[in-house]
Amino acid sequence: MTRQLHLNLFLMPRGHHEAAWRHPTATRRALTDLQLYVEAARIAEGAKFDAVFLADALVAPGNGGLVASGALELLTLLSALAASTSTIGLIGTASTTYSHAYTLARQFASLDHLSNGRAGWNIVTSWLPLVGANYGLDDDVPHADRYAIAEEFVEAVDALWRSFPADAVLDDQASGRYLDPARVVPADYRGERIRTRGPLNVPGSPQGRPVYVQAGQSDTGRAFAARWAEAIFTAHLTKESARSFYGDVKGRAAVYGRRGEDIVVLPGISAAIGSTQGEAERVWEELDDLTSTEVGLSRLSARFGGHDFTGVPLDRPLRAADFPDPAKVEASKSRAMGYADVALAEGLTLRQLLRKLAGARGHFTATGTPEAVADIIEDWFTTGAADGFNVMPPIMHSQFELFASEVVPILRRRGLFRQDYEGSTLREHFGLGPVAEPAPLARSA
């Protein structure tokens, strides 16, 4: 079978550029208006995208009221989208650090049932500062501990999803037997940090279980992805970085007895599209003119675990001393140090770095005609940098409508992207095989 390009919509309500909410072509629907999300999901489904992906944050906005923020609880929203769409996958983010395994297992199993097999769980460890205080902790959980918790958490959820198989439901009116109790067994998961008895009280879902999605990029995150992930959302500012990541994580999968094709790697791409190169460039110029230095500094500080950049001159080339010691960064460490590496390699000023990150927060940005954007996607796909992309429109819905109506048809004409859905579940969209038993952690390199 010919290798298939995968496309997800990474849905930010007004768009991925931090100033998108101020742009005249951005949707004016409230971030709490269900129709905003339904409209976006239907555009994506009409273009035959694999999935809609929603990120999540467990803290209130701390940007001085200068960025559109404050959206809906994610699983509630995805359940509503399940009723408003028919085929597109629905991927939601949920934290292993600040959730209960039993509750999360019930929620995502329910979403998979409600959507007839379209659910995916984006597994995160929650790096944002000050989250711990929202969950009764004095401090945030350290980076190394977060991944240790995550290993046990996913093991526990996986065991719960296997504890009540679908075929245990007999629903036999004649015999009077609704369940085969021998098939429903406790998970009895007991780790050092996570414990849950089970069994789950939701039967096995249409896909067997939701698809495992992950986005970590540190060495620990890559090892975790090699064991668990079936799709990886990753951020790269260059194709070279993306190719290195692609080869590394697929190679690590072999340690767990997995094949490279068992994992779909999806870098983010935020494309400003115009009928000419100049028209596309004006999209970024208009957005950059609406950005706030205060917001940029706040977001950069959060990425570096609260490091204060306000004393750094805005228009002097950045120096290594302007960034914190990597060993002391307890937030999104790999992404943060990637910012530093790029800034130093390109000789960027702080102002230039803030503008570079305002559009897509360390994901790849593209500028050009639909043909030019399709060229980039094809190049990354055919040269070992990606299995597809997490599409991150800078402005919703205007720039996404252009991607769906102009870029996708070019990819189809080149034989890279589906004409129509060939299956009904997210697992089928991604071309994944049947659910396999998890590999033992002891086999890690």
C-alpha positions as CSV (number, residue, x, y, z in Angstrom):
1,M,0.0,0.0,0.0
2,T,1.3,3.5,-0.9
3,R,2.4,5.5,2.1
4,Q,-0.3,7.9,3.2
5,L,0.2,11.5,4.3
6,H,-1.7,12.4,7.5
7,L,-3.1,15.8,8.4
8,N,-4.6,16.9,11.7
9,L,-6.1,20.3,12.6
10,F,-4.5,21.6,15.7
11,L,-7.4,23.9,16.7
12,M,-6.7,27.1,18.5
13,P,-10.0,29.0,18.6
14,R,-8.9,32.2,17.0
15,G,-5.7,30.9,15.4
16,H,-2.1,30.0,16.5
17,H,-0.6,33.5,16.2
18,E,-0.8,35.1,19.6
19,A,-2.3,38.3,17.9
20,A,-4.8,36.4,15.7
21,W,-7.8,37.4,17.8
22,R,-7.1,41.0,16.8
23,H,-6.9,40.3,13.1
24,P,-9.9,41.5,11.0
25,T,-10.3,38.1,9.3
26,A,-10.4,36.1,12.5
27,T,-13.7,34.6,13.7
28,R,-15.6,36.8,16.1
29,R,-17.3,33.9,17.9
30,A,-16.6,33.6,21.6
31,L,-14.1,31.0,22.8
32,T,-17.0,29.4,24.7
33,D,-19.3,29.2,21.6
34,L,-19.6,25.6,20.5
35,Q,-20.3,26.6,16.9
36,L,-16.7,28.1,16.7
37,Y,-15.4,24.5,17.1
38,V,-18.1,22.8,15.1
39,E,-17.4,25.1,12.1
40,A,-13.6,24.3,12.3
41,A,-14.2,20.6,12.7
42,R,-16.5,20.5,9.8
43,I,-14.0,22.3,7.5
44,A,-11.4,19.7,8.6
45,E,-13.8,16.8,8.1
46,G,-14.9,18.1,4.7
47,A,-11.2,18.1,3.7
48,K,-10.9,14.5,5.0
49,F,-8.4,15.4,7.8
50,D,-7.4,12.5,10.1
51,A,-8.3,14.4,13.3
52,V,-9.0,17.5,15.2
53,F,-6.6,18.0,18.1
54,L,-7.2,20.2,21.1
55,A,-4.5,21.2,23.6
56,D,-5.3,22.1,27.2
57,A,-3.9,24.1,30.1
58,L,-4.6,23.6,33.8
59,V,-3.9,27.2,34.8
60,A,-5.8,30.5,34.2
61,P,-4.2,32.9,31.6
62,G,-1.4,35.0,33.0
63,N,-0.8,37.2,30.0
64,G,-2.3,40.5,31.3
65,G,-5.5,40.1,29.3
66,L,-3.7,40.7,26.0
67,V,-4.3,37.2,24.4
68,A,-7.6,35.4,23.7
69,S,-7.8,32.8,26.4
70,G,-10.2,31.0,28.7
71,A,-11.9,28.2,26.7
72,L,-14.0,25.2,27.4
73,E,-13.2,22.0,29.3
74,L,-11.8,19.7,26.8
75,L,-13.5,16.4,27.1
76,T,-16.9,18.0,27.4
77,L,-16.2,19.9,24.2
78,L,-15.0,16.8,22.3
79,S,-18.1,15.0,23.3
80,A,-20.2,17.8,21.8
81,L,-18.0,17.6,18.6
82,A,-18.6,13.8,18.5
83,A,-22.3,14.6,18.0
84,S,-21.6,17.3,15.4
85,T,-19.2,15.3,13.1
86,S,-19.3,11.8,11.7
87,T,-15.9,10.5,10.7
88,I,-13.0,12.8,11.7
89,G,-10.8,11.7,14.7
90,L,-11.1,13.6,18.0
91,I,-7.9,14.0,20.0
92,G,-7.8,15.6,23.5
93,T,-5.0,16.4,25.9
94,A,-5.1,15.2,29.5
95,S,-2.4,15.3,32.2
96,T,-0.9,12.3,33.8
97,T,0.5,14.4,36.6
98,Y,-2.8,16.0,37.8
99,S,-5.5,13.4,36.9
100,H,-6.8,10.3,38.4
101,A,-6.3,7.2,36.3
102,Y,-9.7,5.7,36.9
103,T,-11.5,8.9,36.0
104,L,-9.5,9.6,32.9
105,A,-10.0,6.0,31.7
106,R,-13.8,6.3,32.1
107,Q,-13.8,9.7,30.3
108,F,-11.8,8.7,27.2
109,A,-13.5,5.3,26.9
110,S,-16.9,7.1,27.0
111,L,-15.7,9.5,24.3
112,D,-14.6,6.6,22.1
113,H,-18.1,5.1,22.4
114,L,-19.9,8.4,21.8
115,S,-17.8,9.0,18.7
116,N,-17.9,5.4,17.4
117,G,-14.2,4.9,17.7
118,R,-12.7,8.3,16.9
119,A,-11.0,9.1,20.2
120,G,-7.3,9.8,20.9
121,W,-5.6,10.7,24.2
122,N,-2.8,13.2,24.0
123,I,-0.7,12.2,27.0
124,V,1.1,15.1,28.7
125,T,2.9,15.7,31.9
126,S,1.9,19.4,32.4
127,W,4.9,21.7,32.4
128,L,3.2,25.1,33.0
129,P,4.4,26.8,36.2
130,L,1.9,27.1,39.1
131,V,-0.2,24.2,38.1
132,G,0.6,22.3,41.3
133,A,-1.0,24.9,43.4
134,N,-4.3,24.4,41.6
135,Y,-4.2,20.7,42.7
136,G,-3.4,21.2,46.4
137,L,0.4,21.0,46.1
138,D,3.0,23.4,47.5
139,D,5.2,23.2,44.4
140,D,5.0,22.0,40.8
141,V,6.1,18.4,40.2
142,P,9.7,18.2,38.9
143,H,10.4,17.2,35.3
144,A,12.0,13.8,36.1
145,D,9.2,12.9,38.5
146,R,6.5,13.8,36.0
147,Y,7.7,11.2,33.5
148,A,8.1,8.6,36.2
149,I,4.4,9.2,37.2
150,A,3.4,9.2,33.5
151,E,4.8,5.7,33.0
152,E,2.8,4.3,35.8
153,F,-0.3,6.3,35.0
154,V,-0.5,5.0,31.4
155,E,0.2,1.5,32.6
156,A,-2.7,1.9,35.0
157,V,-5.1,3.3,32.4
158,D,-4.1,0.7,29.9
159,A,-4.8,-2.0,32.4
160,L,-8.2,-0.5,33.2
161,W,-9.1,-0.4,29.5
162,R,-8.3,-4.1,29.3
163,S,-10.2,-5.0,32.4
164,F,-13.7,-4.9,30.9
165,P,-13.5,-6.2,27.3
166,A,-16.4,-5.5,24.9
167,D,-17.2,-9.2,24.5
168,A,-18.0,-9.5,28.1
169,V,-21.3,-7.8,27.3
170,L,-23.7,-10.7,26.3
171,D,-27.0,-8.8,26.5
172,D,-28.8,-12.1,26.1
173,Q,-32.5,-11.6,27.0
174,A,-33.4,-15.2,26.6
175,S,-30.9,-16.5,29.1
176,G,-31.1,-13.5,31.4
177,R,-27.4,-13.0,31.2
178,Y,-26.2,-9.5,30.5
179,L,-22.5,-9.9,31.3
180,D,-20.0,-12.7,31.4
181,P,-18.5,-11.9,34.8
182,A,-15.5,-14.1,34.2
183,R,-14.4,-11.7,31.5
184,V,-14.5,-8.6,33.8
185,V,-11.5,-8.7,36.1
186,P,-9.8,-6.2,38.4
187,A,-6.8,-4.3,36.9
188,D,-5.1,-4.5,40.4
189,Y,-2.5,-2.0,39.3
190,R,0.0,-1.1,42.1
191,G,2.9,1.1,41.2
192,E,5.0,3.3,43.4
193,R,3.0,6.4,42.7
194,I,-0.3,5.2,41.0
195,R,-2.7,2.5,42.3
196,T,-6.1,1.5,41.0
197,R,-8.1,-1.7,41.6
198,G,-10.6,-1.7,38.8
199,P,-12.2,-3.2,36.8
200,L,-13.4,-0.2,34.8
201,N,-17.1,0.3,34.7
202,V,-17.2,1.2,30.9
203,P,-16.9,-1.8,28.5
204,G,-14.2,-1.9,25.8
205,S,-14.6,0.8,23.3
206,P,-14.9,0.5,19.5
207,Q,-11.1,0.8,18.8
208,G,-10.2,-1.5,21.7
209,R,-9.0,1.7,23.4
210,P,-8.4,5.3,22.3
211,V,-5.3,6.0,20.3
212,Y,-2.2,7.0,22.3
213,V,-0.8,10.4,21.3
214,Q,2.2,12.1,22.8
215,A,4.2,15.3,22.4
216,G,7.4,15.1,24.5
217,Q,10.7,15.9,22.9
218,S,13.3,15.5,25.7
219,D,15.3,12.4,25.9
220,T,12.9,11.1,28.6
221,G,10.0,12.1,26.5
222,R,11.3,10.3,23.4
223,A,11.9,7.1,25.4
224,F,8.3,7.4,26.7
225,A,7.0,7.9,23.1
226,A,8.9,4.9,21.8
227,R,7.1,2.7,24.3
228,W,3.6,4.1,24.2
229,A,2.9,6.6,21.4
230,E,1.0,5.7,18.2
231,A,1.1,9.3,17.0
232,I,3.6,12.0,18.1
233,F,3.0,15.7,17.8
234,T,6.4,17.3,17.6
235,A,7.8,20.9,17.1
236,H,10.8,21.7,14.9
237,L,12.0,25.0,13.4
238,T,14.0,23.2,10.7
239,K,13.7,20.2,8.5
240,E,17.1,18.9,9.7
241,S,15.9,18.9,13.3
242,A,12.7,17.1,12.3
243,R,14.6,14.4,10.4
244,S,16.9,13.8,13.4
245,F,13.9,13.4,15.7
246,Y,12.0,11.2,13.2
247,G,14.9,8.8,12.9
248,D,15.7,8.8,16.6
249,V,12.2,8.0,17.9
250,K,11.5,5.4,15.2
251,G,14.8,3.7,16.0
252,R,14.0,3.7,19.7
253,A,10.7,1.9,19.1
254,A,12.6,-1.2,18.1
255,V,13.8,-1.5,21.7
256,Y,10.2,-2.2,22.6
257,G,9.6,-4.7,19.8
258,R,7.8,-2.1,17.7
259,R,8.1,-1.1,14.1
260,G,8.7,2.4,12.9
261,E,5.3,2.3,11.1
262,D,3.6,1.7,14.5
263,I,4.2,5.4,15.2
264,V,2.9,8.4,13.1
265,V,5.2,11.4,13.5
266,L,3.5,14.7,12.9
267,P,5.4,18.0,13.2
268,G,3.5,21.2,13.5
269,I,3.3,23.6,10.5
270,S,1.8,27.1,10.7
271,A,1.4,28.4,7.1
272,A,0.5,31.9,6.0
273,I,-1.1,31.4,2.6
274,G,-1.7,34.0,-0.1
275,S,-2.2,34.1,-3.9
276,T,1.3,35.5,-4.2
277,Q,4.4,35.4,-2.0
278,G,4.0,39.0,-1.1
279,E,0.3,38.5,-0.1
280,A,1.3,35.6,2.2
281,E,4.2,37.7,3.8
282,R,1.7,40.5,4.5
283,V,-0.3,38.0,6.7
284,W,2.6,37.7,9.1
285,E,3.4,41.4,8.9
286,E,-0.1,42.3,9.9
287,L,-0.1,39.8,12.7
288,D,3.3,40.8,14.0
289,D,2.2,44.5,14.0
290,L,-0.5,43.4,16.4
291,T,1.8,41.5,18.8
292,S,2.6,42.6,22.4
293,T,6.1,42.5,23.7
294,E,4.7,42.0,27.2
295,V,2.8,38.8,26.1
296,G,5.9,37.5,24.3
297,L,8.1,38.0,27.3
298,S,5.5,36.3,29.6
299,R,5.3,33.3,27.3
300,L,9.0,33.0,26.9
301,S,9.5,33.2,30.7
302,A,6.9,30.4,31.2
303,R,8.8,28.2,28.7
304,F,12.0,28.6,30.7
305,G,10.3,27.9,34.0
306,G,9.8,31.5,35.1
307,H,13.2,32.9,34.1
308,D,13.1,36.7,33.9
309,F,14.0,38.1,30.5
310,T,12.9,41.7,31.2
311,G,16.5,42.9,31.8
312,V,17.7,41.7,28.4
313,P,17.9,44.5,25.8
314,L,15.3,43.9,23.1
315,D,17.5,44.9,20.1
316,R,20.9,43.4,21.1
317,P,21.8,39.9,19.7
318,L,21.1,37.3,22.4
319,R,24.0,35.7,24.3
320,A,24.2,32.4,26.0
321,A,24.3,34.2,29.4
322,D,20.8,35.6,28.7
323,F,19.3,32.1,29.0
324,P,19.1,30.0,32.2
325,D,21.2,27.0,32.9
326,P,19.4,24.1,31.1
327,A,19.8,21.9,34.2
328,K,17.6,24.3,36.1
329,V,14.7,24.4,33.7
330,E,11.8,22.4,35.0
331,A,9.2,23.4,32.4
332,S,9.2,22.3,28.8
333,K,12.9,21.8,28.8
334,S,13.7,20.5,25.3
335,R,11.5,23.0,23.6
336,A,12.9,25.9,25.7
337,M,16.5,25.0,24.9
338,G,15.6,24.6,21.3
339,Y,14.6,28.3,21.3
340,A,17.9,29.2,22.8
341,D,19.9,27.2,20.3
342,V,18.1,28.8,17.3
343,A,18.4,32.3,18.7
344,L,22.1,31.9,19.2
345,A,22.7,30.2,15.9
346,E,20.8,32.8,13.9
347,G,22.1,35.8,15.9
348,L,18.6,36.9,16.9
349,T,17.8,39.8,19.1
350,L,15.2,39.2,21.9
351,R,12.6,41.2,19.8
352,Q,13.3,39.0,16.8
353,L,13.0,35.8,18.9
354,L,9.7,37.0,20.4
355,R,8.3,37.6,16.9
356,K,9.6,34.2,15.7
357,L,7.8,32.5,18.5
358,A,4.6,34.6,18.3
359,G,3.4,32.7,15.3
360,A,3.7,29.1,16.3
361,R,5.7,28.8,19.6
362,G,8.6,26.9,18.1
363,H,6.8,25.0,15.4
364,F,7.8,25.4,11.7
365,T,6.3,28.4,10.0
366,A,5.8,28.6,6.2
367,T,4.9,31.5,3.9
368,G,3.7,31.3,0.3
369,T,1.2,30.3,-2.3
370,P,-0.7,27.0,-1.9
371,E,1.7,25.4,-4.3
372,A,4.7,26.5,-2.2
373,V,3.2,25.2,1.0
374,A,2.3,21.9,-0.7
375,D,6.0,21.7,-1.8
376,I,7.2,22.0,1.8
377,I,4.8,19.3,3.0
378,E,5.8,17.0,0.2
379,D,9.5,17.6,0.8
380,W,9.3,16.8,4.5
381,F,7.1,13.8,3.9
382,T,9.3,12.2,1.2
383,T,12.7,12.9,2.9
384,G,12.1,11.3,6.3
385,A,11.1,14.3,8.4
386,A,7.4,13.6,8.8
387,D,4.5,11.1,8.3
388,G,2.2,14.1,8.1
389,F,1.5,17.4,9.8
390,N,-0.3,19.0,12.7
391,V,-1.8,21.9,10.7
392,M,-1.7,25.1,12.9
393,P,-3.5,27.9,11.0
394,P,-2.3,31.3,12.1
395,I,-5.8,32.7,11.8
396,M,-9.1,30.9,12.2
397,H,-11.0,30.3,10.1
398,S,-9.7,32.3,7.2
399,Q,-6.3,30.8,6.9
400,F,-7.5,27.3,7.6
401,E,-10.2,27.6,4.9
402,L,-7.4,28.5,2.4
403,F,-5.4,25.5,3.5
404,A,-8.4,23.1,3.2
405,S,-9.6,24.5,-0.2
406,E,-6.3,25.3,-1.9
407,V,-3.4,23.2,-0.4
408,V,-5.2,19.9,0.2
409,P,-6.4,19.6,-3.5
410,I,-2.7,20.0,-4.6
411,L,-1.6,17.2,-2.2
412,R,-4.4,15.0,-3.7
413,R,-3.4,15.7,-7.2
414,R,0.2,14.6,-6.3
415,G,-1.2,11.3,-4.9
416,L,-0.1,12.2,-1.3
417,F,-3.4,12.6,0.5
418,R,-6.7,10.6,0.5
419,Q,-9.6,11.5,-1.7
420,D,-12.0,10.2,0.9
421,Y,-12.0,8.3,4.3
422,E,-11.3,4.6,3.9
423,G,-12.2,3.7,7.4
424,S,-14.4,5.1,10.3
425,T,-12.0,5.1,13.3
426,L,-9.1,7.2,14.2
427,R,-6.9,4.1,14.3
428,E,-7.9,3.4,10.7
429,H,-7.3,7.0,9.6
430,F,-3.7,6.7,11.0
431,G,-3.2,3.3,9.4
432,L,-2.4,1.7,12.7
433,G,-2.7,-2.0,13.4
434,P,-4.7,-3.7,16.1
435,V,-4.1,-2.7,19.7
436,A,-1.0,-4.5,21.0
437,E,0.0,-5.5,24.6
438,P,2.3,-2.7,26.1
439,A,6.0,-3.5,26.1
440,P,7.6,-3.9,29.5
441,L,9.5,-0.9,30.8
442,A,12.4,-3.1,31.6
443,R,13.2,-3.4,27.9
444,S,14.0,0.3,27.6
445,A,17.5,1.2,26.4
